[in-house]
Amino acid sequence: MALSDEERRVLEEMERHLTGTEVVTVRAPRRANLRLAALGFGIFVLGLGSLVAGVVTQLPLLGVIGFGLMTVGVLLMINRRGEPQARNNRSRSNSGGPVHSTLEERWQRRMDGEL
């Protein structure tokens, strides 16, 4: 299907805008840091104990401190400051190249009329 002059002009303008910029940025997922997760779990349990102790002894300050410790513990458990995970690139044809390169290759094939 042939493009009209207006469609062709808009397409060329879009291509000029996209040529110099990276369209997709992909970051490798990170594994959870097990030391931080264990520390966070310990702080969470300590906070839970403090919260329960605050309720039993009717000391609101102890309960608030326990709640704060529980919050810090959960934040440490969900923290992902570990090493980047190794990516599984077996299914990709360019074995480890960034997504931007794959998109660029597909665009070039489309412009060459292969797709």
Biopython code that builds the backbone (N, CA, C, O; Angstrom):
import numpy as np
from Bio.PDB.StructureBuilder import StructureBuilder

atoms = [
    (1, "MET", "N", (0.839, -1.166, 0.000)),
    (1, "MET", "CA", (0.000, 0.000, 0.000)),
    (1, "MET", "C", (0.891, 1.238, 0.000)),
    (1, "MET", "O", (1.743, 1.400, 0.874)),
    (2, "ALA", "N", (0.691, 2.094, -0.969)),
    (2, "ALA", "CA", (1.516, 3.285, -1.109)),
    (2, "ALA", "C", (1.082, 4.352, -0.099)),
    (2, "ALA", "O", (-0.093, 4.464, 0.251)),
    (3, "LEU", "N", (2.056, 5.120, 0.350)),
    (3, "LEU", "CA", (1.782, 6.198, 1.294)),
    (3, "LEU", "C", (1.581, 7.502, 0.538)),
    (3, "LEU", "O", (2.221, 7.747, -0.485)),
    (4, "SER", "N", (0.687, 8.334, 1.055)),
    (4, "SER", "CA", (0.508, 9.654, 0.446)),
    (4, "SER", "C", (1.709, 10.520, 0.819)),
    (4, "SER", "O", (2.498, 10.163, 1.694)),
    (5, "ASP", "N", (1.834, 11.653, 0.148)),
    (5, "ASP", "CA", (2.957, 12.544, 0.431)),
    (5, "ASP", "C", (2.934, 13.034, 1.871)),
    (5, "ASP", "O", (3.982, 13.131, 2.510)),
    (6, "GLU", "N", (1.754, 13.343, 2.386)),
    (6, "GLU", "CA", (1.628, 13.816, 3.771)),
    (6, "GLU", "C", (2.033, 12.724, 4.758)),
    (6, "GLU", "O", (2.746, 12.999, 5.724)),
    (7, "GLU", "N", (1.588, 11.491, 4.527)),
    (7, "GLU", "CA", (1.948, 10.375, 5.406)),
    (7, "GLU", "C", (3.448, 10.108, 5.365)),
    (7, "GLU", "O", (4.066, 9.838, 6.395)),
    (8, "ARG", "N", (4.018, 10.184, 4.193)),
    (8, "ARG", "CA", (5.457, 9.972, 4.042)),
    (8, "ARG", "C", (6.244, 11.059, 4.777)),
    (8, "ARG", "O", (7.249, 10.768, 5.426)),
    (9, "ARG", "N", (5.785, 12.317, 4.674)),
    (9, "ARG", "CA", (6.451, 13.421, 5.359)),
    (9, "ARG", "C", (6.377, 13.245, 6.879)),
    (9, "ARG", "O", (7.364, 13.470, 7.579)),
    (10, "VAL", "N", (5.207, 12.842, 7.388)),
    (10, "VAL", "CA", (5.048, 12.625, 8.828)),
    (10, "VAL", "C", (5.928, 11.469, 9.285)),
    (10, "VAL", "O", (6.551, 11.544, 10.344)),
    (11, "LEU", "N", (5.982, 10.411, 8.503)),
    (11, "LEU", "CA", (6.817, 9.264, 8.851)),
    (11, "LEU", "C", (8.295, 9.636, 8.879)),
    (11, "LEU", "O", (9.014, 9.219, 9.787)),
    (12, "GLU", "N", (8.759, 10.409, 7.908)),
    (12, "GLU", "CA", (10.155, 10.843, 7.883)),
    (12, "GLU", "C", (10.469, 11.756, 9.059)),
    (12, "GLU", "O", (11.562, 11.687, 9.620)),
    (13, "GLU", "N", (9.520, 12.612, 9.439)),
    (13, "GLU", "CA", (9.718, 13.488, 10.590)),
    (13, "GLU", "C", (9.818, 12.673, 11.883)),
    (13, "GLU", "O", (10.655, 12.956, 12.741)),
    (14, "MET", "N", (8.962, 11.667, 12.012)),
    (14, "MET", "CA", (9.016, 10.793, 13.191)),
    (14, "MET", "C", (10.356, 10.065, 13.239)),
    (14, "MET", "O", (10.951, 9.931, 14.308)),
    (15, "GLU", "N", (10.825, 9.601, 12.103)),
    (15, "GLU", "CA", (12.104, 8.892, 12.053)),
    (15, "GLU", "C", (13.251, 9.811, 12.453)),
    (15, "GLU", "O", (14.160, 9.385, 13.166)),
    (16, "ARG", "N", (13.224, 11.068, 12.005)),
    (16, "ARG", "CA", (14.273, 12.019, 12.380)),
    (16, "ARG", "C", (14.285, 12.252, 13.889)),
    (16, "ARG", "O", (15.352, 12.345, 14.495)),
    (17, "HIS", "N", (13.101, 12.346, 14.495)),
    (17, "HIS", "CA", (13.029, 12.574, 15.940)),
    (17, "HIS", "C", (13.515, 11.362, 16.729)),
    (17, "HIS", "O", (14.085, 11.516, 17.809)),
    (18, "LEU", "N", (13.297, 10.172, 16.206)),
    (18, "LEU", "CA", (13.668, 8.965, 16.935)),
    (18, "LEU", "C", (15.094, 8.498, 16.663)),
    (18, "LEU", "O", (15.622, 7.675, 17.411)),
    (19, "THR", "N", (15.713, 8.998, 15.626)),
    (19, "THR", "CA", (17.025, 8.500, 15.221)),
    (19, "THR", "C", (18.092, 8.711, 16.286)),
    (19, "THR", "O", (18.843, 7.783, 16.584)),
    (20, "GLY", "N", (18.180, 9.893, 16.864)),
    (20, "GLY", "CA", (19.257, 10.192, 17.799)),
    (20, "GLY", "C", (18.971, 9.821, 19.231)),
    (20, "GLY", "O", (19.864, 9.931, 20.071)),
    (21, "THR", "N", (17.780, 9.391, 19.547)),
    (21, "THR", "CA", (17.449, 9.121, 20.944)),
    (21, "THR", "C", (17.253, 7.641, 21.164)),
    (21, "THR", "O", (16.875, 6.893, 20.262)),
    (22, "GLU", "N", (17.521, 7.242, 22.390)),
    (22, "GLU", "CA", (17.289, 5.845, 22.761)),
    (22, "GLU", "C", (15.844, 5.726, 23.208)),
    (22, "GLU", "O", (15.426, 6.400, 24.150)),
    (23, "VAL", "N", (15.088, 4.884, 22.548)),
    (23, "VAL", "CA", (13.665, 4.778, 22.809)),
    (23, "VAL", "C", (13.396, 3.967, 24.070)),
    (23, "VAL", "O", (12.538, 4.337, 24.872)),
    (24, "VAL", "N", (14.112, 2.875, 24.251)),
    (24, "VAL", "CA", (13.851, 1.969, 25.363)),
    (24, "VAL", "C", (15.107, 1.823, 26.207)),
    (24, "VAL", "O", (16.194, 1.579, 25.681)),
    (25, "THR", "N", (14.956, 1.970, 27.506)),
    (25, "THR", "CA", (16.063, 1.736, 28.423)),
    (25, "THR", "C", (15.713, 0.525, 29.268)),
    (25, "THR", "O", (14.683, 0.506, 29.942)),
    (26, "VAL", "N", (16.567, -0.482, 29.232)),
    (26, "VAL", "CA", (16.308, -1.709, 29.970)),
    (26, "VAL", "C", (17.388, -1.884, 31.021)),
    (26, "VAL", "O", (18.580, -1.862, 30.718)),
    (27, "ARG", "N", (16.954, -2.059, 32.260)),
    (27, "ARG", "CA", (17.895, -2.328, 33.340)),
    (27, "ARG", "C", (17.780, -3.788, 33.735)),
    (27, "ARG", "O", (16.693, -4.367, 33.745)),
    (28, "ALA", "N", (18.922, -4.369, 34.058)),
    (28, "ALA", "CA", (18.916, -5.759, 34.495)),
    (28, "ALA", "C", (18.265, -5.846, 35.870)),
    (28, "ALA", "O", (18.552, -5.022, 36.739)),
    (29, "PRO", "N", (17.394, -6.828, 36.083)),
    (29, "PRO", "CA", (16.795, -6.963, 37.409)),
    (29, "PRO", "C", (17.853, -7.341, 38.438)),
    (29, "PRO", "O", (18.863, -7.963, 38.108)),
    (30, "ARG", "N", (17.613, -6.963, 39.665)),
    (30, "ARG", "CA", (18.577, -7.240, 40.728)),
    (30, "ARG", "C", (18.030, -8.304, 41.666)),
    (30, "ARG", "O", (16.828, -8.376, 41.923)),
    (31, "ARG", "N", (18.939, -9.126, 42.170)),
    (31, "ARG", "CA", (18.580, -10.111, 43.178)),
    (31, "ARG", "C", (18.489, -9.433, 44.529)),
    (31, "ARG", "O", (19.132, -8.412, 44.772)),
    (32, "ALA", "N", (17.691, -10.007, 45.395)),
    (32, "ALA", "CA", (17.597, -9.477, 46.751)),
    (32, "ALA", "C", (18.899, -9.767, 47.488)),
    (32, "ALA", "O", (19.479, -10.842, 47.335)),
    (33, "ASN", "N", (19.352, -8.821, 48.277)),
    (33, "ASN", "CA", (20.531, -9.003, 49.097)),
    (33, "ASN", "C", (20.099, -9.802, 50.333)),
    (33, "ASN", "O", (19.334, -9.304, 51.158)),
    (34, "LEU", "N", (20.586, -11.028, 50.456)),
    (34, "LEU", "CA", (20.127, -11.913, 51.518)),
    (34, "LEU", "C", (20.510, -11.407, 52.904)),
    (34, "LEU", "O", (19.762, -11.614, 53.860)),
    (35, "ARG", "N", (21.643, -10.757, 53.032)),
    (35, "ARG", "CA", (22.037, -10.212, 54.345)),
    (35, "ARG", "C", (21.065, -9.119, 54.784)),
    (35, "ARG", "O", (20.634, -9.083, 55.937)),
    (36, "LEU", "N", (20.725, -8.228, 53.846)),
    (36, "LEU", "CA", (19.771, -7.176, 54.194)),
    (36, "LEU", "C", (18.393, -7.757, 54.495)),
    (36, "LEU", "O", (17.689, -7.263, 55.376)),
    (37, "ALA", "N", (18.008, -8.799, 53.768)),
    (37, "ALA", "CA", (16.708, -9.425, 54.016)),
    (37, "ALA", "C", (16.678, -10.070, 55.392)),
    (37, "ALA", "O", (15.681, -9.958, 56.104)),
    (38, "ALA", "N", (17.746, -10.737, 55.772)),
    (38, "ALA", "CA", (17.804, -11.364, 57.100)),
    (38, "ALA", "C", (17.817, -10.305, 58.200)),
    (38, "ALA", "O", (17.139, -10.454, 59.216)),
    (39, "LEU", "N", (18.582, -9.248, 57.999)),
    (39, "LEU", "CA", (18.607, -8.155, 58.966)),
    (39, "LEU", "C", (17.226, -7.509, 59.076)),
    (39, "LEU", "O", (16.762, -7.207, 60.175)),
    (40, "GLY", "N", (16.580, -7.301, 57.943)),
    (40, "GLY", "CA", (15.235, -6.728, 57.945)),
    (40, "GLY", "C", (14.234, -7.609, 58.665)),
    (40, "GLY", "O", (13.369, -7.111, 59.386)),
    (41, "PHE", "N", (14.346, -8.916, 58.474)),
    (41, "PHE", "CA", (13.440, -9.841, 59.161)),
    (41, "PHE", "C", (13.668, -9.790, 60.673)),
    (41, "PHE", "O", (12.709, -9.799, 61.445)),
    (42, "GLY", "N", (14.921, -9.737, 61.094)),
    (42, "GLY", "CA", (15.228, -9.640, 62.518)),
    (42, "GLY", "C", (14.680, -8.358, 63.129)),
    (42, "GLY", "O", (14.118, -8.379, 64.224)),
    (43, "ILE", "N", (14.844, -7.248, 62.427)),
    (43, "ILE", "CA", (14.322, -5.967, 62.921)),
    (43, "ILE", "C", (12.797, -5.990, 62.953)),
    (43, "ILE", "O", (12.180, -5.451, 63.871)),
    (44, "PHE", "N", (12.192, -6.621, 61.939)),
    (44, "PHE", "CA", (10.734, -6.737, 61.916)),
    (44, "PHE", "C", (10.230, -7.518, 63.135)),
    (44, "PHE", "O", (9.276, -7.098, 63.791)),
    (45, "VAL", "N", (10.866, -8.645, 63.434)),
    (45, "VAL", "CA", (10.452, -9.465, 64.586)),
    (45, "VAL", "C", (10.654, -8.684, 65.887)),
    (45, "VAL", "O", (9.811, -8.744, 66.782)),
    (46, "LEU", "N", (11.765, -7.955, 65.995)),
    (46, "LEU", "CA", (12.010, -7.129, 67.170)),
    (46, "LEU", "C", (10.932, -6.046, 67.306)),
    (46, "LEU", "O", (10.444, -5.776, 68.403)),
    (47, "GLY", "N", (10.573, -5.439, 66.184)),
    (47, "GLY", "CA", (9.515, -4.425, 66.198)),
    (47, "GLY", "C", (8.167, -4.998, 66.564)),
    (47, "GLY", "O", (7.396, -4.368, 67.288)),
    (48, "LEU", "N", (7.871, -6.197, 66.066)),
    (48, "LEU", "CA", (6.613, -6.851, 66.406)),
    (48, "LEU", "C", (6.556, -7.143, 67.903)),
    (48, "LEU", "O", (5.526, -6.944, 68.546)),
    (49, "GLY", "N", (7.665, -7.613, 68.443)),
    (49, "GLY", "CA", (7.726, -7.860, 69.883)),
    (49, "GLY", "C", (7.535, -6.576, 70.677)),
    (49, "GLY", "O", (6.836, -6.571, 71.690)),
    (50, "SER", "N", (8.146, -5.495, 70.228)),
    (50, "SER", "CA", (7.994, -4.212, 70.909)),
    (50, "SER", "C", (6.549, -3.710, 70.829)),
    (50, "SER", "O", (6.018, -3.166, 71.796)),
    (51, "LEU", "N", (5.925, -3.900, 69.669)),
    (51, "LEU", "CA", (4.533, -3.482, 69.500)),
    (51, "LEU", "C", (3.624, -4.249, 70.453)),
    (51, "LEU", "O", (2.776, -3.658, 71.121)),
    (52, "VAL", "N", (3.800, -5.550, 70.511)),
    (52, "VAL", "CA", (2.985, -6.379, 71.410)),
    (52, "VAL", "C", (3.253, -5.995, 72.861)),
    (52, "VAL", "O", (2.323, -5.894, 73.661)),
    (53, "ALA", "N", (4.531, -5.779, 73.202)),
    (53, "ALA", "CA", (4.871, -5.379, 74.570)),
    (53, "ALA", "C", (4.251, -4.022, 74.909)),
    (53, "ALA", "O", (3.800, -3.811, 76.035)),
    (54, "GLY", "N", (4.228, -3.119, 73.960)),
    (54, "GLY", "CA", (3.615, -1.816, 74.181)),
    (54, "GLY", "C", (2.122, -1.910, 74.415)),
    (54, "GLY", "O", (1.570, -1.169, 75.228)),
    (55, "VAL", "N", (1.457, -2.825, 73.702)),
    (55, "VAL", "CA", (0.021, -3.015, 73.901)),
    (55, "VAL", "C", (-0.244, -3.665, 75.255)),
    (55, "VAL", "O", (-1.161, -3.254, 75.966)),
    (56, "VAL", "N", (0.541, -4.668, 75.618)),
    (56, "VAL", "CA", (0.334, -5.383, 76.875)),
    (56, "VAL", "C", (0.591, -4.458, 78.069)),
    (56, "VAL", "O", (-0.183, -4.450, 79.026)),
    (57, "THR", "N", (1.676, -3.680, 78.014)),
    (57, "THR", "CA", (2.019, -2.808, 79.145)),
    (57, "THR", "C", (1.321, -1.458, 79.076)),
    (57, "THR", "O", (1.473, -0.633, 79.977)),
    (58, "GLN", "N", (0.564, -1.231, 78.021)),
    (58, "GLN", "CA", (-0.180, 0.010, 77.795)),
    (58, "GLN", "C", (0.745, 1.234, 77.766)),
    (58, "GLN", "O", (0.426, 2.293, 78.305)),
    (59, "LEU", "N", (1.896, 1.049, 77.122)),
    (59, "LEU", "CA", (2.832, 2.148, 76.892)),
    (59, "LEU", "C", (2.802, 2.496, 75.398)),
    (59, "LEU", "O", (3.420, 1.799, 74.594)),
    (60, "PRO", "N", (2.096, 3.559, 75.022)),
    (60, "PRO", "CA", (1.963, 3.894, 73.596)),
    (60, "PRO", "C", (3.297, 4.176, 72.907)),
    (60, "PRO", "O", (3.471, 3.855, 71.731)),
    (61, "LEU", "N", (4.235, 4.773, 73.635)),
    (61, "LEU", "CA", (5.523, 5.081, 73.023)),
    (61, "LEU", "C", (6.249, 3.802, 72.593)),
    (61, "LEU", "O", (6.864, 3.765, 71.527)),
    (62, "LEU", "N", (6.179, 2.768, 73.412)),
    (62, "LEU", "CA", (6.806, 1.488, 73.063)),
    (62, "LEU", "C", (6.135, 0.880, 71.827)),
    (62, "LEU", "O", (6.808, 0.299, 70.975)),
    (63, "GLY", "N", (4.809, 1.016, 71.732)),
    (63, "GLY", "CA", (4.090, 0.520, 70.552)),
    (63, "GLY", "C", (4.471, 1.268, 69.288)),
    (63, "GLY", "O", (4.641, 0.666, 68.228)),
    (64, "VAL", "N", (4.604, 2.591, 69.403)),
    (64, "VAL", "CA", (4.997, 3.399, 68.238)),
    (64, "VAL", "C", (6.416, 3.041, 67.799)),
    (64, "VAL", "O", (6.689, 2.927, 66.604)),
    (65, "ILE", "N", (7.307, 2.865, 68.754)),
    (65, "ILE", "CA", (8.681, 2.455, 68.417)),
    (65, "ILE", "C", (8.672, 1.084, 67.740)),
    (65, "ILE", "O", (9.407, 0.864, 66.777)),
    (66, "GLY", "N", (7.851, 0.171, 68.231)),
    (66, "GLY", "CA", (7.739, -1.147, 67.608)),
    (66, "GLY", "C", (7.228, -1.063, 66.185)),
    (66, "GLY", "O", (7.726, -1.753, 65.295)),
    (67, "PHE", "N", (6.224, -0.208, 65.972)),
    (67, "PHE", "CA", (5.705, -0.036, 64.609)),
    (67, "PHE", "C", (6.778, 0.530, 63.683)),
    (67, "PHE", "O", (6.907, 0.101, 62.536)),
    (68, "GLY", "N", (7.544, 1.491, 64.186)),
    (68, "GLY", "CA", (8.634, 2.056, 63.380)),
    (68, "GLY", "C", (9.683, 1.012, 63.035)),
    (68, "GLY", "O", (10.177, 0.966, 61.908)),
    (69, "LEU", "N", (10.023, 0.174, 64.011)),
    (69, "LEU", "CA", (10.987, -0.892, 63.739)),
    (69, "LEU", "C", (10.450, -1.887, 62.707)),
    (69, "LEU", "O", (11.192, -2.360, 61.846)),
    (70, "MET", "N", (9.173, -2.194, 62.799)),
    (70, "MET", "CA", (8.577, -3.103, 61.816)),
    (70, "MET", "C", (8.642, -2.502, 60.414)),
    (70, "MET", "O", (8.930, -3.209, 59.449)),
    (71, "THR", "N", (8.377, -1.213, 60.298)),
    (71, "THR", "CA", (8.434, -0.543, 58.993)),
    (71, "THR", "C", (9.850, -0.580, 58.424)),
    (71, "THR", "O", (10.040, -0.876, 57.245)),
    (72, "VAL", "N", (10.837, -0.283, 59.257)),
    (72, "VAL", "CA", (12.234, -0.326, 58.807)),
    (72, "VAL", "C", (12.603, -1.742, 58.388)),
    (72, "VAL", "O", (13.289, -1.934, 57.383)),
    (73, "GLY", "N", (12.153, -2.735, 59.151)),
    (73, "GLY", "CA", (12.450, -4.126, 58.804)),
    (73, "GLY", "C", (11.882, -4.529, 57.454)),
    (73, "GLY", "O", (12.559, -5.187, 56.664)),
    (74, "VAL", "N", (10.649, -4.139, 57.189)),
    (74, "VAL", "CA", (10.027, -4.468, 55.901)),
    (74, "VAL", "C", (10.757, -3.758, 54.766)),
    (74, "VAL", "O", (10.985, -4.351, 53.711)),
    (75, "LEU", "N", (11.122, -2.501, 54.970)),
    (75, "LEU", "CA", (11.851, -1.776, 53.924)),
    (75, "LEU", "C", (13.197, -2.431, 53.625)),
    (75, "LEU", "O", (13.620, -2.477, 52.470)),
    (76, "LEU", "N", (13.861, -2.931, 54.640)),
    (76, "LEU", "CA", (15.124, -3.631, 54.404)),
    (76, "LEU", "C", (14.905, -4.960, 53.681)),
    (76, "LEU", "O", (15.721, -5.367, 52.854)),
    (77, "MET", "N", (13.790, -5.634, 54.000)),
    (77, "MET", "CA", (13.532, -6.928, 53.343)),
    (77, "MET", "C", (13.224, -6.765, 51.860)),
    (77, "MET", "O", (13.595, -7.625, 51.062)),
    (78, "ILE", "N", (12.558, -5.688, 51.477)),
    (78, "ILE", "CA", (12.191, -5.532, 50.062)),
    (78, "ILE", "C", (13.246, -4.778, 49.264)),
    (78, "ILE", "O", (13.075, -4.562, 48.064)),
    (79, "ASN", "N", (14.329, -4.376, 49.911)),
    (79, "ASN", "CA", (15.393, -3.660, 49.252)),
    (79, "ASN", "C", (16.093, -4.562, 48.236)),
    (79, "ASN", "O", (16.315, -5.741, 48.512)),
    (80, "ARG", "N", (16.439, -4.028, 47.073)),
    (80, "ARG", "CA", (17.095, -4.823, 46.032)),
    (80, "ARG", "C", (18.460, -4.239, 45.685)),
    (80, "ARG", "O", (18.704, -3.892, 44.529)),
    (81, "ARG", "N", (19.335, -4.128, 46.646)),
    (81, "ARG", "CA", (20.669, -3.596, 46.391)),
    (81, "ARG", "C", (21.682, -4.687, 46.085)),
    (81, "ARG", "O", (22.885, -4.460, 46.217)),
    (82, "GLY", "N", (21.234, -5.843, 45.688)),
    (82, "GLY", "CA", (22.140, -6.958, 45.419)),
    (82, "GLY", "C", (22.796, -6.841, 44.059)),
    (82, "GLY", "O", (22.736, -5.798, 43.408)),
    (83, "GLU", "N", (23.414, -7.912, 43.648)),
    (83, "GLU", "CA", (24.079, -7.971, 42.358)),
    (83, "GLU", "C", (23.045, -8.078, 41.240)),
    (83, "GLU", "O", (21.975, -8.652, 41.441)),
    (84, "PRO", "N", (23.357, -7.531, 40.064)),
    (84, "PRO", "CA", (22.430, -7.699, 38.944)),
    (84, "PRO", "C", (22.304, -9.168, 38.571)),
    (84, "PRO", "O", (23.282, -9.915, 38.599)),
    (85, "GLN", "N", (21.093, -9.570, 38.222)),
    (85, "GLN", "CA", (20.865, -10.957, 37.815)),
    (85, "GLN", "C", (21.409, -11.180, 36.418)),
    (85, "GLN", "O", (21.403, -10.279, 35.580)),
    (86, "ALA", "N", (21.873, -12.381, 36.185)),
    (86, "ALA", "CA", (22.311, -12.740, 34.839)),
    (86, "ALA", "C", (21.077, -12.878, 33.973)),
    (86, "ALA", "O", (20.087, -13.483, 34.383)),
    (87, "ARG", "N", (21.134, -12.320, 32.782)),
    (87, "ARG", "CA", (19.975, -12.355, 31.898)),
    (87, "ARG", "C", (20.026, -13.603, 31.030)),
    (87, "ARG", "O", (21.099, -14.029, 30.602)),
    (88, "ASN", "N", (18.891, -14.170, 30.780)),
    (88, "ASN", "CA", (18.782, -15.351, 29.929)),
    (88, "ASN", "C", (18.488, -14.884, 28.517)),
    (88, "ASN", "O", (17.367, -14.472, 28.217)),
    (89, "ASN", "N", (19.491, -14.946, 27.645)),
    (89, "ASN", "CA", (19.343, -14.428, 26.282)),
    (89, "ASN", "C", (19.324, -15.532, 25.239)),
    (89, "ASN", "O", (19.627, -15.275, 24.074)),
    (90, "ARG", "N", (18.980, -16.742, 25.620)),
    (90, "ARG", "CA", (19.014, -17.846, 24.660)),
    (90, "ARG", "C", (18.016, -17.652, 23.531)),
    (90, "ARG", "O", (18.271, -18.050, 22.394)),
    (91, "SER", "N", (16.882, -17.040, 23.843)),
    (91, "SER", "CA", (15.842, -16.929, 22.830)),
    (91, "SER", "C", (16.074, -15.767, 21.873)),
    (91, "SER", "O", (15.374, -15.655, 20.867)),
    (92, "ARG", "N", (17.031, -14.909, 22.161)),
    (92, "ARG", "CA", (17.251, -13.748, 21.310)),
    (92, "ARG", "C", (18.275, -14.069, 20.236)),
    (92, "ARG", "O", (19.228, -14.813, 20.465)),
    (93, "SER", "N", (18.064, -13.501, 19.076)),
    (93, "SER", "CA", (18.937, -13.835, 17.962)),
    (93, "SER", "C", (20.298, -13.147, 18.045)),
    (93, "SER", "O", (21.279, -13.681, 17.528)),
    (94, "ASN", "N", (20.385, -11.970, 18.685)),
    (94, "ASN", "CA", (21.660, -11.284, 18.706)),
    (94, "ASN", "C", (22.419, -11.516, 20.000)),
    (94, "ASN", "O", (23.351, -10.769, 20.298)),
    (95, "SER", "N", (22.060, -12.507, 20.765)),
    (95, "SER", "CA", (22.745, -13.011, 21.957)),
    (95, "SER", "C", (23.374, -11.917, 22.821)),
    (95, "SER", "O", (24.593, -11.745, 22.849)),
    (96, "GLY", "N", (22.525, -11.197, 23.512)),
    (96, "GLY", "CA", (23.018, -10.283, 24.519)),
    (96, "GLY", "C", (23.063, -8.828, 24.127)),
    (96, "GLY", "O", (23.406, -7.994, 24.964)),
    (97, "GLY", "N", (22.737, -8.476, 22.900)),
    (97, "GLY", "CA", (22.721, -7.077, 22.519)),
    (97, "GLY", "C", (21.564, -6.363, 23.185)),
    (97, "GLY", "O", (20.575, -6.998, 23.551)),
    (98, "PRO", "N", (21.668, -5.063, 23.347)),
    (98, "PRO", "CA", (20.579, -4.340, 23.987)),
    (98, "PRO", "C", (19.331, -4.316, 23.115)),
    (98, "PRO", "O", (19.389, -4.537, 21.905)),
    (99, "VAL", "N", (18.216, -4.044, 23.753)),
    (99, "VAL", "CA", (16.935, -4.017, 23.051)),
    (99, "VAL", "C", (16.952, -2.948, 21.969)),
    (99, "VAL", "O", (16.353, -3.124, 20.908)),
    (100, "HIS", "N", (17.636, -1.844, 22.233)),
    (100, "HIS", "CA", (17.693, -0.764, 21.252)),
    (100, "HIS", "C", (18.288, -1.246, 19.939)),
    (100, "HIS", "O", (17.803, -0.873, 18.870)),
    (101, "SER", "N", (19.332, -2.070, 20.000)),
    (101, "SER", "CA", (19.949, -2.589, 18.782)),
    (101, "SER", "C", (18.989, -3.477, 18.014)),
    (101, "SER", "O", (18.943, -3.437, 16.785)),
    (102, "THR", "N", (18.213, -4.288, 18.750)),
    (102, "THR", "CA", (17.248, -5.163, 18.098)),
    (102, "THR", "C", (16.184, -4.341, 17.389)),
    (102, "THR", "O", (15.810, -4.643, 16.256)),
    (103, "LEU", "N", (15.697, -3.298, 18.059)),
    (103, "LEU", "CA", (14.695, -2.438, 17.427)),
    (103, "LEU", "C", (15.269, -1.725, 16.213)),
    (103, "LEU", "O", (14.595, -1.557, 15.197)),
    (104, "GLU", "N", (16.517, -1.310, 16.334)),
    (104, "GLU", "CA", (17.154, -0.621, 15.213)),
    (104, "GLU", "C", (17.320, -1.561, 14.023)),
    (104, "GLU", "O", (17.104, -1.159, 12.879)),
    (105, "GLU", "N", (17.704, -2.807, 14.285)),
    (105, "GLU", "CA", (17.843, -3.790, 13.207)),
    (105, "GLU", "C", (16.502, -4.026, 12.517)),
    (105, "GLU", "O", (16.425, -4.078, 11.290)),
    (106, "ARG", "N", (15.446, -4.168, 13.321)),
    (106, "ARG", "CA", (14.119, -4.379, 12.732)),
    (106, "ARG", "C", (13.699, -3.181, 11.898)),
    (106, "ARG", "O", (13.099, -3.346, 10.836)),
    (107, "TRP", "N", (14.007, -1.973, 12.369)),
    (107, "TRP", "CA", (13.652, -0.773, 11.616)),
    (107, "TRP", "C", (14.407, -0.738, 10.286)),
    (107, "TRP", "O", (13.830, -0.402, 9.251)),
    (108, "GLN", "N", (15.696, -1.084, 10.314)),
    (108, "GLN", "CA", (16.472, -1.091, 9.082)),
    (108, "GLN", "C", (15.937, -2.121, 8.089)),
    (108, "GLN", "O", (15.855, -1.852, 6.891)),
    (109, "ARG", "N", (15.571, -3.313, 8.598)),
    (109, "ARG", "CA", (15.004, -4.330, 7.698)),
    (109, "ARG", "C", (13.688, -3.846, 7.104)),
    (109, "ARG", "O", (13.399, -4.098, 5.935)),
    (110, "ARG", "N", (12.892, -3.153, 7.912)),
    (110, "ARG", "CA", (11.618, -2.628, 7.410)),
    (110, "ARG", "C", (11.863, -1.580, 6.340)),
    (110, "ARG", "O", (11.164, -1.556, 5.327)),
    (111, "MET", "N", (12.843, -0.718, 6.549)),
    (111, "MET", "CA", (13.147, 0.329, 5.563)),
    (111, "MET", "C", (13.717, -0.271, 4.283)),
    (111, "MET", "O", (13.523, 0.265, 3.192)),
    (112, "ASP", "N", (14.431, -1.405, 4.432)),
    (112, "ASP", "CA", (14.988, -2.073, 3.246)),
    (112, "ASP", "C", (13.963, -2.911, 2.522)),
    (112, "ASP", "O", (14.250, -3.455, 1.455)),
    (113, "GLY", "N", (12.757, -3.027, 3.087)),
    (113, "GLY", "CA", (11.686, -3.776, 2.435)),
    (113, "GLY", "C", (11.677, -5.255, 2.741)),
    (113, "GLY", "O", (10.985, -6.007, 2.054)),
    (114, "GLU", "N", (12.421, -5.715, 3.753)),
    (114, "GLU", "CA", (12.468, -7.131, 4.078)),
    (114, "GLU", "C", (11.268, -7.583, 4.885)),
    (114, "GLU", "O", (10.930, -8.766, 4.851)),
    (115, "LEU", "N", (10.604, -6.683, 5.616)),
    (115, "LEU", "CA", (9.449, -7.066, 6.436)),
    (115, "LEU", "C", (8.162, -6.729, 5.753)),
    (115, "LEU", "O", (7.088, -6.982, 6.299)),
]
sb = StructureBuilder()
sb.init_structure("model")
sb.init_model(0)
sb.init_chain("A")
sb.init_seg("    ")
for serial, (resi, resn, name, xyz) in enumerate(atoms, 1):
    if name == "N":
        sb.init_residue(resn, " ", resi, " ")
    sb.init_atom(name, np.array(xyz, "f"), 0.0, 1.0, " ", f" {name:<3s}", serial, name[0])
structure = sb.get_structure()
